[in-house]
Amino acid sequence: MELEVLRSPKINVKTLTPVLANRRTPLNTPCTPKENARTALHVSSIPESLPCRENEFKIIYEYVHDKISSKIGGFMYINGVPGTGKTATVQRVTNKLLNESKKNELNNFKLITINGFHLTRPQEIYRQIWKQYSGKLVSLKMAVKLLNKLFDIRKIKTKRFPMLLIIDEFDRLSNKKQDVIYRILEWKKEDCSQLIVLAIANTFNFFENKKLFSRVKFDKLSFIPYTYLQLEEIISNRLKGLDIYTNDAIQLVARKVAAISGDARRALNICRQILDITKEENENIRITIHHVTKAFDKIFSDPTILTIKSFCEMEKTALRAIRDELLRSDSSECSLATGVWDQFKTICTLEGLDCPSEMEVRITCQKLAKLGFLNLEQIPMIYSTKISLNIEPDVIQLALHGKKDSEFVGTVFLMFFGCLGGIQTVGVETTLHVAISWGLTVSSAVLIFGHISGCHINPAVTICSLILQKVTPLIGLLYFIAQMLGATIGFWMIYVVSPNNMYIINKNGTTTFCCTTHIPGLSILEGFVAEFMATGFLILGVCSAWDSRNANALDSFPLKIGFLISVAVFTIGPYTGAALNPARAFAPALVNNYWRRQWVYWIATLGAGIVASLFYKYIFMNSTAMTYNQNEKILEDKPED
């Protein structure tokens, strides 16, 4: 008996092409000045001119124009950090070349544009190049064959137009074998191939690889980050004819962005956010510094930045290590077991942290990947794991920006303005004037630098932070060095900007301007007790600010600490000069070479810092709130918001 074989009938299935539904309502046309400004500030908006990149535009234009006119090949590597106008400049060059070609002012050429981010894998570029060249989409193998034939110098047709190939995010074509980049370089190797390649990337030293460097002779053009003056010009150019922003507001945005990254796109986006914040206000109100400050407060309260700030020390160090390794290698990804691990050990050594094991670092990175901060290549072996950031390095910079520099600058600020505030009152008993001057100076310094390093600007405060375990011993040492150098330079700058007749000169040609000294008749013990009590008074105020129970009452902390300084200077100043700070006593003594009873100010202030900190810690403070645990477990032990 024969068995009948049952087969399913063949069904002809047509290829389905997705189609977007037609828009039912037309797009809203900007009708108010603020709406026009918002449209002009969008990063996708193409301005009439591209300011601050005229020199780079000229170089690229002349290079490509010469290659097309001569019908020869070329390769230019264009690099720079994101947001520096690389792609926009190249687009303007190609637009000008296309217009000249249409007017028969330039030979015809074939333009092909590829973005590495849009490729599922590096080899996909072959299919995309052939599709844009011929209009047909073929298999990968066939695309390679056809392109090899197209650029074969033995079979090139003399009537073929030159091809301008623009590859944005060129570093995305990099893989282990580098076969895609090798093939593109082979196509361009001979000038008669008529292939002109403009490779745009964020990596600066991509072609430092000797094998790649030996394959091709290429021209290199680097786009440096914008300065604040250039960013100011770019924003003003976008807003030409729109009287929306004050000049001070534009300058503040430019300075803020230039200090972080010099990214023009970030500056434009911030200006758009400011418009969103003021949407409900009167249409005729101009954007001022107040609106800019409000926008930056919103940016710094971004959930991503706040989340990074809430991470434990292990997680913050991991993000820093990955960011530093990516910047060092100028790459979009790095190795977990080599580069990141080395950076992690370096950070832990410099800051006095206990260095965890490689497995602990890997677990930390895996948990950061689950939170969406990292991309991990899913390979079982740790030595093969690749890491890339899923957030901008600028975000990490905003959340974990430098501390030691702010201590240096803050102490320069303190000594320059603090002592300068009393220079016109030398020889006159105006203690109130001096007290207010020092108090306002300290308040201003805390306001400017407090969110960066805590604005210690005082070794006694740094000792307090060590006792309360707010900083590590090595960081404390670096703070101390920065404070002493900053105080010396800040005080010396007063002499640079002031004529001699502004302060008293002794008969021997010396001066004791701003030096702390005891009044006649005051004994060493009396002076010691006065300085000890005044500094302890200040340190207790600092401890209260760092108490977790006071976390919600710090909005006016700069003003409060300024009042403490003013009270101390007003009451103790007539007796000892009220140093309250070894750096404040040391700098004038060094510059003026006046060392009378200098040791009293060091022992009294530093001793008060130790005693007052221990007193507050063990008597008033909830000890569990201020514990600095270097071995704390990641994520699991993190307190909830």
LUMNUDREN-78809 format. One line per field, with one value per residue (C-alpha): residue number from 1; x, y, z; residue in three letters. Coordinates in steps of 0.02 Angstrom, whole numbers, plus 50000, padded with zeros to 5 digits. Example, Ala and Ser with C-alpha at 12.3 -4.5 7.8 and 13.67 -1.06 7.14 Angstrom:
residues 2
padren: 1_2 $
xx: 50615_50684 $
yy: 49775_49947 $
zz: 50390_50357 $
vodo: ALA_SER $
end
This chain:
residues 641
padren: 1_2_3_4_5_6_7_8_9_10_11_12_13_14_15_16_17_18_19_20_21_22_23_24_25_26_27_28_29_30_31_32_33_34_35_36_37_38_39_40_41_42_43_44_45_46_47_48_49_50_51_52_53_54_55_56_57_58_59_60_61_62_63_64_65_66_67_68_69_70_71_72_73_74_75_76_77_78_79_80_81_82_83_84_85_86_87_88_89_90_91_92_93_94_95_96_97_98_99_100_101_102_103_104_105_106_107_108_109_110_111_112_113_114_115_116_117_118_119_120_121_122_123_124_125_126_127_128_129_130_131_132_133_134_135_136_137_138_139_140_141_142_143_144_145_146_147_148_149_150_151_152_153_154_155_156_157_158_159_160_161_162_163_164_165_166_167_168_169_170_171_172_173_174_175_176_177_178_179_180_181_182_183_184_185_186_187_188_189_190_191_192_193_194_195_196_197_198_199_200_201_202_203_204_205_206_207_208_209_210_211_212_213_214_215_216_217_218_219_220_221_222_223_224_225_226_227_228_229_230_231_232_233_234_235_236_237_238_239_240_241_242_243_244_245_246_247_248_249_250_251_252_253_254_255_256_257_258_259_260_261_262_263_264_265_266_267_268_269_270_271_272_273_274_275_276_277_278_279_280_281_282_283_284_285_286_287_288_289_290_291_292_293_294_295_296_297_298_299_300_301_302_303_304_305_306_307_308_309_310_311_312_313_314_315_316_317_318_319_320_321_322_323_324_325_326_327_328_329_330_331_332_333_334_335_336_337_338_339_340_341_342_343_344_345_346_347_348_349_350_351_352_353_354_355_356_357_358_359_360_361_362_363_364_365_366_367_368_369_370_371_372_373_374_375_376_377_378_379_380_381_382_383_384_385_386_387_388_389_390_391_392_393_394_395_396_397_398_399_400_401_402_403_404_405_406_407_408_409_410_411_412_413_414_415_416_417_418_419_420_421_422_423_424_425_426_427_428_429_430_431_432_433_434_435_436_437_438_439_440_441_442_443_444_445_446_447_448_449_450_451_452_453_454_455_456_457_458_459_460_461_462_463_464_465_466_467_468_469_470_471_472_473_474_475_476_477_478_479_480_481_482_483_484_485_486_487_488_489_490_491_492_493_494_495_496_497_498_499_500_501_502_503_504_505_506_507_508_509_510_511_512_513_514_515_516_517_518_519_520_521_522_523_524_525_526_527_528_529_530_531_532_533_534_535_536_537_538_539_540_541_542_543_544_545_546_547_548_549_550_551_552_553_554_555_556_557_558_559_560_561_562_563_564_565_566_567_568_569_570_571_572_573_574_575_576_577_578_579_580_581_582_583_584_585_586_587_588_589_590_591_592_593_594_595_596_597_598_599_600_601_602_603_604_605_606_607_608_609_610_611_612_613_614_615_616_617_618_619_620_621_622_623_624_625_626_627_628_629_630_631_632_633_634_635_636_637_638_639_640_641 $
xx: 50000_50074_50071_50011_50127_50034_50111_50052_49997_50112_50053_50117_50160_50187_50320_50242_50309_50273_50189_50168_49993_49962_49966_49790_49837_49975_50131_50121_50210_50310_50217_50297_50477_50508_50441_50552_50700_50661_50658_50820_50908_50864_51019_50938_50912_51037_51099_51139_51321_51431_51529_51696_51735_51781_51961_51909_51776_51906_52028_51898_51822_51987_52043_51886_51870_52048_52023_51861_51934_52089_51988_52104_52072_52105_52078_52050_52028_51923_51920_51865_51757_51568_51480_51625_51544_51630_51476_51395_51551_51564_51379_51404_51553_51455_51308_51422_51507_51338_51280_51438_51417_51238_51299_51436_51569_51638_51652_51506_51533_51437_51400_51378_51347_51358_51334_51420_51285_51155_51250_51206_51385_51538_51521_51349_51434_51468_51284_51242_51378_51319_51137_51172_51283_51170_51002_50999_51013_51112_51185_51341_51450_51388_51412_51594_51623_51543_51635_51803_51769_51714_51876_51993_52121_52142_51958_51913_51818_51888_51712_51661_51624_51731_51648_51644_51618_51577_51582_51520_51564_51707_51773_51615_51692_51831_51832_51960_52022_51999_51951_51822_51942_52081_51968_51917_52099_52141_52007_52080_52262_52281_52239_52160_52023_51939_51877_51880_51847_51805_51811_51731_51762_51776_51939_52098_52233_52140_52274_52418_52405_52559_52473_52336_52457_52565_52415_52375_52438_52304_52270_52212_52107_52065_51919_51961_51820_51736_51791_51661_51684_51649_51496_51432_51452_51364_51213_51203_51212_51065_50964_51004_50854_50772_50790_50753_50912_51015_51200_51242_51127_51208_51381_51339_51276_51432_51550_51462_51466_51644_51704_51632_51649_51641_51496_51392_51245_51237_51240_51096_50995_51018_50955_50801_50772_50776_50638_50536_50556_50495_50352_50219_50293_50251_50302_50388_50502_50683_50791_50908_51043_50907_50825_50994_51034_50864_50894_51064_50988_50866_51006_51106_50948_50933_50886_51040_51158_51068_51076_51264_51287_51190_51301_51418_51605_51633_51508_51572_51750_51698_51617_51770_51887_51786_51774_51962_52007_51894_51972_52147_52122_52014_51897_51712_51743_51875_51927_51865_52010_52154_52118_51974_52055_52218_52125_52027_52187_52264_52115_52109_52296_52291_52139_52184_52038_52043_52064_51933_51960_51932_51775_51702_51737_51653_51499_51491_51498_51363_51247_51284_51240_51073_51039_51072_51235_51349_51345_51431_51478_51403_51558_51583_51770_51814_51970_51862_51728_51710_51630_51558_51466_51280_51286_51388_51556_51502_51363_51493_51597_51448_51408_51586_51685_51853_51876_52059_52061_51913_52004_52151_52045_51931_52077_52147_51976_51972_52140_52128_51956_51964_52125_52087_51926_52026_52165_52088_52059_52240_52282_52099_51998_51856_51832_51654_51710_51840_51719_51586_51717_51782_51607_51542_51700_51680_51494_51532_51668_51552_51415_51532_51636_51534_51447_51615_51731_51634_51738_51846_51975_52039_52151_52053_51893_51984_52039_51856_51806_51938_51873_51694_51758_51696_51860_52004_52175_52257_52121_52140_52327_52294_52167_52296_52427_52301_52244_52419_52469_52306_52320_52497_52458_52296_52384_52531_52410_52356_52531_52523_52366_52396_52515_52630_52538_52384_52462_52581_52767_52881_53043_53145_53047_52938_52751_52636_52481_52348_52465_52384_52464_52423_52383_52513_52496_52409_52501_52532_52408_52274_52300_52297_52132_52052_52099_52052_51879_51844_51899_51802_51649_51672_51704_51546_51448_51531_51491_51308_51303_51371_51248_51121_50981_51018_51017_50856_50910_51064_50990_51058_51217_51337_51253_51255_51440_51475_51386_51492_51651_51591_51547_51716_51815_51711_51737_51911_51988_52042_52138_52226_52170_52054_52145_52031_52131_52316_52321_52253_52390_52530_52514_52538_52677_52769_52750_52789_52919_52833_52831_52795_52696_52650_52652_52509_52390_52434_52418_52263_52165_52213_52188_52017_51974_52015_51933_51773_51751_51772_51657_51517_51540_51526_51409_51285_51297_51208_51361_51274_51234_51414_51502_51621_51637_51762_51709_51522_51426_51369_51187_51116_51171_51129_50999_50837_50795 $
yy: 50000_50167_50313_50476_50621_50775_50942_51115_51218_51357_51531_51683_51815_51990_52100_52221_52398_52503_52668_52815_52884_53054_53201_53260_53432_53543_53580_53731_53880_53986_54149_54230_54288_54154_54017_54081_54080_53903_53846_53937_53860_53681_53580_53519_53697_53741_53920_54035_54037_53932_54051_54011_53871_53976_53913_53729_53758_53833_53688_53553_53645_53677_53498_53417_53546_53512_53323_53332_53454_53346_53184_53103_53013_53073_53036_53165_53115_53245_53225_53318_53300_53297_53461_53552_53572_53433_53363_53533_53602_53453_53471_53654_53607_53473_53592_53722_53591_53524_53699_53731_53564_53608_53775_53682_53773_53606_53431_53317_53198_53063_53102_52958_52989_52852_52865_52730_52736_52677_52518_52356_52297_52372_52260_52333_52487_52394_52368_52548_52619_52515_52557_52744_52725_52616_52625_52437_52339_52179_52048_52084_51967_52040_52219_52184_52107_52251_52385_52298_52297_52480_52539_52418_52533_52411_52420_52599_52687_52859_52931_52883_53029_53052_52985_53087_52964_53045_52925_53001_52908_52826_52743_52635_52537_52476_52291_52163_52126_52304_52224_52357_52501_52407_52381_52564_52615_52493_52570_52741_52685_52739_52917_52860_52771_52944_52900_53047_52995_53115_53013_53102_53034_53081_52984_53086_52953_52823_52814_52807_52620_52582_52454_52576_52720_52624_52584_52760_52938_53048_53226_53260_53404_53425_53526_53596_53630_53800_53938_54040_54184_54067_53992_54167_54209_54048_54080_54262_54212_54093_54230_54366_54482_54412_54522_54382_54358_54490_54490_54442_54290_54228_54255_54158_54008_54014_54021_53880_53762_53809_53768_53592_53533_53671_53578_53696_53576_53576_53767_53774_53646_53743_53901_53804_53740_53919_53962_53815_53876_54050_53989_54041_54213_54369_54356_54525_54479_54455_54311_54370_54294_54246_54132_54057_54017_53937_53829_53771_53727_53618_53538_53498_53423_53306_53130_53054_53175_53155_52966_52970_53084_52959_52812_52735_52764_52603_52649_52827_52763_52637_52774_52884_52742_52700_52883_52911_52755_52804_52978_52906_52783_52900_52755_52719_52559_52488_52326_52290_52184_52290_52474_52500_52395_52494_52659_52593_52547_52716_52812_52705_52729_52918_52943_52817_52699_52512_52433_52297_52138_52123_52022_52159_52287_52174_52153_52342_52367_52237_52326_52494_52413_52354_52533_52589_52683_52560_52442_52275_52153_51989_51879_51756_51783_51939_51968_51984_52098_52264_52417_52576_52719_52736_52917_53067_53087_53267_53202_53112_53270_53372_53248_53213_53367_53415_53465_53508_53647_53731_53731_53820_53948_53970_54012_54134_54215_54219_54303_54426_54497_54471_54568_54691_54737_54815_54897_55072_55062_55032_55133_55169_55072_55006_54830_54823_54861_54721_54598_54626_54615_54445_54378_54424_54357_54187_54183_54218_54085_53954_54001_53981_53830_53743_53621_53567_53528_53590_53750_53711_53848_53819_53677_53676_53637_53502_53421_53427_53337_53204_53173_53163_53049_53162_53148_53025_53067_53087_53204_53302_53320_53380_53505_53570_53597_53683_53796_53852_53886_53975_54086_54138_54179_54268_54381_54415_54472_54617_54692_54670_54776_54902_55052_55066_55214_55107_55020_55071_55051_55038_55136_54984_54965_54821_54810_54708_54734_54602_54508_54434_54499_54515_54684_54753_54677_54518_54364_54209_54107_54239_54251_54061_54047_54185_54103_53931_53987_54083_53940_53813_53924_53916_53727_53690_53784_53680_53518_53569_53594_53418_53341_53236_53305_53477_53419_53511_53678_53718_53838_53988_53903_54024_54170_54080_54038_54219_54279_54162_54234_54413_54383_54302_54440_54577_54509_54428_54535_54678_54554_54436_54484_54332_54219_54067_53989_53936_53979_54154_54183_54101_54193_54373_54313_54233_54376_54511_54404_54436_54282_54352_54220_54132_53962_54016_54035_53862_53766_53860_53845_53665_53613_53694_53602_53435_53467_53547_53409_53269_53359_53379_53204_53110_53226_53295_53199_53040_52935_52822_52969_53018_52851_52839_52654_52615_52434_52464_52346_52412_52452_52334_52442_52608_52706_52746_52926 $
zz: 50000_49948_50067_49996_50034_50089_50046_50091_49941_49881_49922_49830_49959_49896_49974_50095_50096_50251_50213_50330_50348_50271_50390_50423_50488_50419_50519_50631_50556_50680_50704_50856_50884_51015_50901_50760_50879_50934_50753_50712_50863_50816_50773_50611_50551_50415_50438_50293_50345_50459_50570_50650_50525_50374_50371_50383_50249_50132_50158_50124_49977_49889_49920_49846_49706_49651_49652_49552_49426_49403_49405_49531_49695_49871_50054_50191_50373_50466_50655_50810_50965_50940_50909_50826_50654_50556_50470_50446_50363_50245_50201_50154_50047_49953_49929_49851_49740_49680_49636_49538_49449_49398_49327_49229_49329_49389_49319_49359_49504_49597_49780_49902_50088_50219_50408_50508_50643_50516_50473_50561_50534_50448_50293_50258_50186_50022_49988_50032_49920_49772_49806_49802_49649_49541_49627_49650_49813_49790_49906_50006_49903_49739_49802_49845_49674_49581_49681_49657_49471_49475_49555_49466_49384_49239_49194_49236_49101_49064_49045_49222_49338_49495_49652_49813_49956_50124_50272_50434_50596_50502_50660_50661_50516_50628_50675_50727_50551_50486_50321_50274_50300_50209_50058_50049_50059_49919_49809_49834_49824_49643_49594_49432_49531_49542_49717_49838_50019_50160_50321_50470_50645_50828_50847_50834_50820_50718_50584_50707_50679_50574_50464_50418_50399_50275_50165_50109_50097_50168_50220_50398_50464_50648_50715_50886_51013_51003_51120_51213_51090_50944_51030_51065_50880_50826_50938_50886_50703_50726_50812_50685_50670_50827_50981_51105_51207_51296_51256_51435_51426_51264_51337_51495_51394_51285_51434_51526_51376_51325_51501_51487_51307_51176_51094_50985_50982_51172_51172_51047_51144_51306_51220_51162_51339_51402_51278_51342_51522_51475_51365_51490_51516_51419_51236_51245_51391_51336_51396_51533_51644_51768_51639_51591_51772_51793_51639_51702_51870_51776_51676_51832_51908_51758_51818_51737_51825_51991_51974_51943_52093_52200_52150_52276_52262_52165_52029_52012_51998_51865_51759_51779_51731_51574_51523_51550_51451_51305_51303_51314_51173_51066_51034_51052_51151_51266_51349_51524_51584_51518_51488_51611_51746_51731_51743_51894_51985_51946_52016_52173_52202_52179_52290_52425_52392_52421_52250_52219_52121_51933_51963_52075_51938_51811_51921_51943_51754_51726_51847_51766_51600_51670_51723_51544_51573_51482_51334_51365_51230_51291_51291_51435_51454_51552_51447_51291_51361_51271_51351_51277_51360_51331_51390_51336_51425_51457_51571_51678_51677_51737_51875_51932_51878_51952_52134_52163_52033_52115_52283_52204_52113_52264_52378_52250_52249_52440_52467_52322_52360_52548_52574_52435_52524_52665_52567_52570_52758_52810_52964_53001_53130_53020_53085_53022_52845_52850_52930_52796_52659_52717_52750_52576_52494_52578_52536_52353_52347_52424_52302_52152_52202_52337_52219_52146_52291_52442_52437_52587_52546_52722_52786_52950_52853_52755_52919_52972_52811_52844_53020_52955_52815_52675_52579_52575_52651_52481_52419_52581_52548_52371_52437_52563_52427_52314_52456_52504_52324_52287_52441_52398_52218_52263_52389_52273_52138_52251_52237_52049_52032_52173_52183_52334_52408_52436_52587_52726_52692_52844_52860_52812_52649_52708_52738_52849_52744_52779_52897_53051_53210_53395_53470_53592_53764_53706_53766_53660_53763_53748_53561_53546_53640_53536_53370_53436_53489_53328_53216_53319_53300_53110_53105_53205_53072_52935_53029_53042_52853_52825_52948_52852_52961_52888_52706_52663_52736_52632_52505_52599_52661_52572_52660_52829_52818_52768_52925_53032_52955_52979_53162_53197_53109_53192_53368_53363_53226_53340_53448_53327_53152_53150_53027_53055_52914_52905_52720_52753_52885_52783_52616_52682_52798_52652_52530_52661_52752_52918_53032_53206_53304_53142_53227_53343_53195_53128_53290_53348_53186_53145_53327_53329_53168_53249_53419_53351_53220_53346_53468_53341_53269_53434_53529_53402_53240_53190_53157_53033_52920_52885_52867_52721_52682_52547_52540_52530_52420_52254_52223_52353_52500_52414_52513_52426_52381 $
vodo: MET_GLU_LEU_GLU_VAL_LEU_ARG_SER_PRO_LYS_ILE_ASN_VAL_LYS_THR_LEU_THR_PRO_VAL_LEU_ALA_ASN_ARG_ARG_THR_PRO_LEU_ASN_THR_PRO_CYS_THR_PRO_LYS_GLU_ASN_ALA_ARG_THR_ALA_LEU_HIS_VAL_SER_SER_ILE_PRO_GLU_SER_LEU_PRO_CYS_ARG_GLU_ASN_GLU_PHE_LYS_ILE_ILE_TYR_GLU_TYR_VAL_HIS_ASP_LYS_ILE_SER_SER_LYS_ILE_GLY_GLY_PHE_MET_TYR_ILE_ASN_GLY_VAL_PRO_GLY_THR_GLY_LYS_THR_ALA_THR_VAL_GLN_ARG_VAL_THR_ASN_LYS_LEU_LEU_ASN_GLU_SER_LYS_LYS_ASN_GLU_LEU_ASN_ASN_PHE_LYS_LEU_ILE_THR_ILE_ASN_GLY_PHE_HIS_LEU_THR_ARG_PRO_GLN_GLU_ILE_TYR_ARG_GLN_ILE_TRP_LYS_GLN_TYR_SER_GLY_LYS_LEU_VAL_SER_LEU_LYS_MET_ALA_VAL_LYS_LEU_LEU_ASN_LYS_LEU_PHE_ASP_ILE_ARG_LYS_ILE_LYS_THR_LYS_ARG_PHE_PRO_MET_LEU_LEU_ILE_ILE_ASP_GLU_PHE_ASP_ARG_LEU_SER_ASN_LYS_LYS_GLN_ASP_VAL_ILE_TYR_ARG_ILE_LEU_GLU_TRP_LYS_LYS_GLU_ASP_CYS_SER_GLN_LEU_ILE_VAL_LEU_ALA_ILE_ALA_ASN_THR_PHE_ASN_PHE_PHE_GLU_ASN_LYS_LYS_LEU_PHE_SER_ARG_VAL_LYS_PHE_ASP_LYS_LEU_SER_PHE_ILE_PRO_TYR_THR_TYR_LEU_GLN_LEU_GLU_GLU_ILE_ILE_SER_ASN_ARG_LEU_LYS_GLY_LEU_ASP_ILE_TYR_THR_ASN_ASP_ALA_ILE_GLN_LEU_VAL_ALA_ARG_LYS_VAL_ALA_ALA_ILE_SER_GLY_ASP_ALA_ARG_ARG_ALA_LEU_ASN_ILE_CYS_ARG_GLN_ILE_LEU_ASP_ILE_THR_LYS_GLU_GLU_ASN_GLU_ASN_ILE_ARG_ILE_THR_ILE_HIS_HIS_VAL_THR_LYS_ALA_PHE_ASP_LYS_ILE_PHE_SER_ASP_PRO_THR_ILE_LEU_THR_ILE_LYS_SER_PHE_CYS_GLU_MET_GLU_LYS_THR_ALA_LEU_ARG_ALA_ILE_ARG_ASP_GLU_LEU_LEU_ARG_SER_ASP_SER_SER_GLU_CYS_SER_LEU_ALA_THR_GLY_VAL_TRP_ASP_GLN_PHE_LYS_THR_ILE_CYS_THR_LEU_GLU_GLY_LEU_ASP_CYS_PRO_SER_GLU_MET_GLU_VAL_ARG_ILE_THR_CYS_GLN_LYS_LEU_ALA_LYS_LEU_GLY_PHE_LEU_ASN_LEU_GLU_GLN_ILE_PRO_MET_ILE_TYR_SER_THR_LYS_ILE_SER_LEU_ASN_ILE_GLU_PRO_ASP_VAL_ILE_GLN_LEU_ALA_LEU_HIS_GLY_LYS_LYS_ASP_SER_GLU_PHE_VAL_GLY_THR_VAL_PHE_LEU_MET_PHE_PHE_GLY_CYS_LEU_GLY_GLY_ILE_GLN_THR_VAL_GLY_VAL_GLU_THR_THR_LEU_HIS_VAL_ALA_ILE_SER_TRP_GLY_LEU_THR_VAL_SER_SER_ALA_VAL_LEU_ILE_PHE_GLY_HIS_ILE_SER_GLY_CYS_HIS_ILE_ASN_PRO_ALA_VAL_THR_ILE_CYS_SER_LEU_ILE_LEU_GLN_LYS_VAL_THR_PRO_LEU_ILE_GLY_LEU_LEU_TYR_PHE_ILE_ALA_GLN_MET_LEU_GLY_ALA_THR_ILE_GLY_PHE_TRP_MET_ILE_TYR_VAL_VAL_SER_PRO_ASN_ASN_MET_TYR_ILE_ILE_ASN_LYS_ASN_GLY_THR_THR_THR_PHE_CYS_CYS_THR_THR_HIS_ILE_PRO_GLY_LEU_SER_ILE_LEU_GLU_GLY_PHE_VAL_ALA_GLU_PHE_MET_ALA_THR_GLY_PHE_LEU_ILE_LEU_GLY_VAL_CYS_SER_ALA_TRP_ASP_SER_ARG_ASN_ALA_ASN_ALA_LEU_ASP_SER_PHE_PRO_LEU_LYS_ILE_GLY_PHE_LEU_ILE_SER_VAL_ALA_VAL_PHE_THR_ILE_GLY_PRO_TYR_THR_GLY_ALA_ALA_LEU_ASN_PRO_ALA_ARG_ALA_PHE_ALA_PRO_ALA_LEU_VAL_ASN_ASN_TYR_TRP_ARG_ARG_GLN_TRP_VAL_TYR_TRP_ILE_ALA_THR_LEU_GLY_ALA_GLY_ILE_VAL_ALA_SER_LEU_PHE_TYR_LYS_TYR_ILE_PHE_MET_ASN_SER_THR_ALA_MET_THR_TYR_ASN_GLN_ASN_GLU_LYS_ILE_LEU_GLU_ASP_LYS_PRO_GLU_ASP $
end
